[in-house]
Amino acid sequence: MPQDTLTLKIEELVMLFDQLSKNGVPVEKVPTDWDRNRAEAVLDEIFKELMWNPGQLIHIQDENKMLRGKSLVDYFWDKRGRADELMERLHDGEFGGLLFQLTGDYVGAVSELRPMFIAVEPTREVREYFQEAVRAWLHGVDKGGLILCWSSIEMLLREKLLRQDFELVYKLRKKKDPTSWIERTCRRWIESAEQLRWLDKGTAKKALAIKEARDKAVHRQFAPSSKEVHQFIMDTKTIIDQLMKSRASHKKH
């Protein structure tokens, strides 16, 4: 299911629940005939997509709809997304064909990786890097997941800083030598993002922790645990969200 189709399905779920709940009845008090109406069918379509492609970044233009969509999906994910529930549904053939690609560990991982709603729509490249990080982690390639987490952050940082000011990304190694431009360190990029208030202090520290863990994995044969990479994925989502919400000012001349 394409990303825009998943978004439309979540928006439809919000609309159907509004009709069903009659002026804001809490989701936990939804009528007992829920499973016999269109809303249940839409919910199943959403769950099938999230089983095939878990941990997606989901953006809905209307902020109110996004908050309500997140609330609904989170609620039903907590009810249906438990590992034992998902395994039972797989064995019942509900997600046709997926069982042959999964193990119990994979199902347990999916149950921990709820959909990730994000305030501003990410670029295609950032979305793809992040999704590949999630896929790597789900299939037990923890080091690959960590490396891809940093790649998605690095790409977005570079893009935003270049829009702000070329010299936030590059510096002259030799003064008055126009051929001596070199990249500043990624640590410096993170510091610049914090100084520009694109990242708060805590989130900047998370970005630096991901960068340092990535360097250890690449250069010192550091093997992160599955639990550590799961947290790095959650932190990467937070970092992307903050960077996407921030607006770069005009370039300096």
C-alpha positions as CSV (number, residue, x, y, z in Angstrom):
1,M,0.0,0.0,0.0
2,P,1.6,3.4,-1.0
3,Q,2.2,5.9,1.8
4,D,-0.5,8.2,0.5
5,T,-3.0,5.4,0.5
6,L,-2.2,4.5,4.1
7,T,-2.7,8.1,5.1
8,L,-6.1,8.2,3.3
9,K,-7.1,5.0,5.1
10,I,-6.3,6.5,8.5
11,E,-8.2,9.7,7.6
12,E,-11.1,7.5,6.6
13,L,-10.9,5.7,9.9
14,V,-11.1,9.0,11.7
15,M,-14.2,10.0,9.7
16,L,-16.0,6.7,10.2
17,F,-15.2,6.7,13.9
18,D,-16.6,10.3,14.2
19,Q,-19.8,9.1,12.6
20,L,-19.9,6.0,14.8
21,S,-19.1,7.6,18.1
22,K,-21.6,10.4,17.8
23,N,-20.0,13.6,19.1
24,G,-16.9,12.3,20.7
25,V,-17.8,9.1,22.6
26,P,-14.5,7.8,24.0
27,V,-12.9,5.1,21.9
28,E,-13.1,2.6,24.7
29,K,-16.9,2.9,24.7
30,V,-17.3,2.2,21.0
31,P,-20.6,0.4,20.2
32,T,-20.5,-3.4,20.1
33,D,-21.5,-3.5,16.5
34,W,-18.1,-1.9,15.6
35,D,-16.9,-5.1,13.9
36,R,-19.9,-5.2,11.6
37,N,-19.3,-1.9,9.9
38,R,-16.9,-0.3,7.4
39,A,-14.6,1.0,10.1
40,E,-13.5,-2.5,11.0
41,A,-12.7,-3.2,7.4
42,V,-10.6,0.0,7.1
43,L,-8.9,-0.9,10.4
44,D,-8.0,-4.3,9.1
45,E,-6.5,-2.8,5.9
46,I,-4.4,-0.4,8.0
47,F,-3.2,-3.3,10.2
48,K,-2.2,-5.4,7.2
49,E,-0.1,-2.6,5.8
50,L,1.6,-2.0,9.1
51,M,2.3,-5.7,9.5
52,W,4.0,-5.8,6.1
53,N,5.8,-2.4,6.6
54,P,5.9,-1.7,10.4
55,G,7.3,1.5,11.9
56,Q,6.3,3.8,9.1
57,L,6.5,7.6,9.4
58,I,2.9,8.9,9.0
59,H,2.1,12.5,8.2
60,I,-1.4,13.9,7.8
61,Q,-1.7,17.5,6.7
62,D,-4.6,18.4,8.9
63,E,-3.0,18.5,12.5
64,N,-6.4,17.7,14.2
65,K,-6.9,14.7,12.0
66,M,-3.4,13.5,12.6
67,L,-3.8,13.7,16.3
68,R,-7.1,11.9,16.2
69,G,-5.7,9.3,13.8
70,K,-2.7,8.7,16.0
71,S,-5.0,8.3,19.0
72,L,-7.2,5.7,17.2
73,V,-4.3,3.8,15.7
74,D,-2.4,3.7,19.0
75,Y,-5.5,2.6,20.8
76,F,-6.2,-0.3,18.5
77,W,-2.5,-1.1,18.2
78,D,-2.4,-1.6,22.0
79,K,-5.4,-3.9,21.7
80,R,-4.4,-5.8,18.6
81,G,-0.7,-5.3,18.3
82,R,0.4,-7.6,21.1
83,A,2.8,-10.3,20.0
84,D,0.5,-13.2,21.0
85,E,-2.4,-11.6,19.2
86,L,-0.5,-11.0,16.1
87,M,0.9,-14.6,16.1
88,E,-2.6,-16.0,16.4
89,R,-3.9,-13.9,13.5
90,L,-0.9,-15.0,11.4
91,H,-1.7,-18.7,12.0
92,D,-5.3,-18.0,11.2
93,G,-4.1,-16.8,7.7
94,E,-5.3,-13.3,8.2
95,F,-2.2,-11.7,6.7
96,G,-2.0,-14.2,3.8
97,G,1.5,-15.2,2.9
98,L,3.3,-13.2,5.5
99,L,3.6,-16.1,8.0
100,F,6.1,-17.8,5.7
101,Q,8.4,-14.7,6.0
102,L,8.2,-14.3,9.7
103,T,9.6,-15.8,12.9
104,G,8.4,-15.4,16.4
105,D,11.2,-12.9,17.0
106,Y,10.0,-10.8,14.1
107,V,6.4,-10.8,15.4
108,G,7.6,-9.7,18.8
109,A,9.6,-6.9,17.2
110,V,6.6,-5.7,15.1
111,S,4.5,-5.6,18.2
112,E,7.0,-3.1,19.8
113,L,7.2,-0.9,16.8
114,R,4.0,1.1,16.7
115,P,3.3,3.5,13.8
116,M,5.1,6.8,14.1
117,F,3.1,9.9,13.4
118,I,5.3,12.9,12.4
119,A,4.3,16.6,12.4
120,V,5.8,17.5,9.0
121,E,6.0,15.3,5.9
122,P,9.6,14.0,5.4
123,T,11.4,13.9,2.1
124,R,11.3,10.7,0.1
125,E,15.0,10.1,0.8
126,V,14.7,10.5,4.5
127,R,11.6,8.3,4.6
128,E,13.3,5.6,2.7
129,Y,16.4,5.6,4.8
130,F,14.4,5.5,8.0
131,Q,12.2,2.7,6.6
132,E,15.2,0.7,5.7
133,A,16.6,1.2,9.2
134,V,13.4,-0.3,10.6
135,R,13.5,-3.2,8.2
136,A,17.1,-4.0,9.1
137,W,16.3,-4.0,12.8
138,L,13.2,-6.2,12.2
139,H,15.3,-8.8,10.4
140,G,18.0,-8.8,13.1
141,V,20.6,-6.7,11.2
142,D,21.1,-4.4,14.2
143,K,24.3,-2.8,13.0
144,G,22.7,-2.0,9.6
145,G,19.7,-0.5,11.4
146,L,22.0,1.8,13.4
147,I,24.0,2.9,10.4
148,L,20.8,3.7,8.5
149,C,19.4,5.7,11.4
150,W,22.4,8.0,11.3
151,S,22.3,8.2,7.5
152,S,18.7,9.5,7.7
153,I,19.7,12.1,10.3
154,E,22.9,13.1,8.4
155,M,21.1,13.6,5.1
156,L,18.5,15.9,6.7
157,L,21.0,17.8,8.8
158,R,23.2,18.5,5.7
159,E,20.2,19.6,3.6
160,K,18.9,22.0,6.3
161,L,22.2,23.5,7.2
162,L,23.2,24.1,3.6
163,R,19.9,26.0,3.1
164,Q,20.8,28.1,6.2
165,D,24.4,28.8,5.4
166,F,27.0,27.0,3.3
167,E,29.7,27.6,6.0
168,L,27.7,25.7,8.6
169,V,28.6,22.6,6.6
170,Y,31.9,23.5,5.1
171,K,35.0,25.5,6.2
172,L,38.2,26.7,4.6
173,R,41.2,24.6,5.7
174,K,43.5,27.4,4.4
175,K,42.4,31.0,4.5
176,K,42.1,32.7,1.1
177,D,42.5,29.3,-0.7
178,P,39.2,28.7,-2.4
179,T,40.2,25.1,-3.2
180,S,40.6,24.1,0.5
181,W,36.9,23.7,1.5
182,I,36.4,20.7,3.7
183,E,33.3,19.4,5.6
184,R,32.9,20.3,9.2
185,T,32.5,17.4,11.6
186,C,29.0,15.9,12.1
187,R,29.4,16.9,15.8
188,R,29.6,20.5,14.7
189,W,26.6,20.0,12.5
190,I,24.6,18.8,15.5
191,E,25.9,21.7,17.6
192,S,24.8,24.2,14.9
193,A,21.3,22.6,14.8
194,E,21.1,23.0,18.6
195,Q,22.3,26.7,18.4
196,L,19.7,27.4,15.7
197,R,17.1,25.8,18.0
198,W,16.2,23.2,15.5
199,L,17.0,20.6,18.1
200,D,16.5,20.9,21.9
201,K,19.4,20.0,24.1
202,G,18.1,16.5,25.0
203,T,17.4,15.6,21.3
204,A,20.8,17.0,20.2
205,K,22.4,14.6,22.8
206,K,20.5,11.7,21.3
207,A,21.7,12.6,17.8
208,L,25.3,12.7,19.0
209,A,24.8,9.3,20.7
210,I,23.6,7.8,17.5
211,K,26.5,9.3,15.6
212,E,29.0,8.0,18.1
213,A,27.4,4.5,18.2
214,R,27.5,4.4,14.4
215,D,31.2,5.3,14.3
216,K,31.9,2.6,16.9
217,A,30.0,0.1,14.8
218,V,31.8,1.0,11.6
219,H,35.3,1.6,12.9
220,R,35.6,-0.5,16.1
221,Q,33.4,-3.5,15.4
222,F,30.9,-2.4,18.0
223,A,27.8,-4.7,17.9
224,P,24.8,-2.9,19.2
225,S,22.0,-4.9,20.9
226,S,18.5,-5.2,19.4
227,K,17.2,-3.2,22.4
228,E,19.7,-0.4,21.8
229,V,18.9,-0.1,18.1
230,H,15.2,-0.1,18.9
231,Q,15.8,2.9,21.1
232,F,18.0,4.5,18.4
233,I,15.1,4.1,15.9
234,M,12.7,5.8,18.4
235,D,15.2,8.6,18.9
236,T,15.8,9.0,15.2
237,K,12.1,9.6,14.7
238,T,12.2,12.3,17.4
239,I,15.2,14.0,15.7
240,I,13.6,13.9,12.2
241,D,10.4,15.3,13.6
242,Q,12.2,18.3,15.3
243,L,14.3,19.0,12.2
244,M,11.4,18.8,9.9
245,K,9.3,21.2,12.1
246,S,12.1,23.8,12.2
247,R,12.3,26.3,9.4
248,A,15.6,27.5,8.0
249,S,16.0,31.3,7.5
250,H,17.3,32.8,4.3
251,K,20.9,32.0,3.4
252,K,23.5,34.4,4.4
253,H,25.2,36.3,1.6
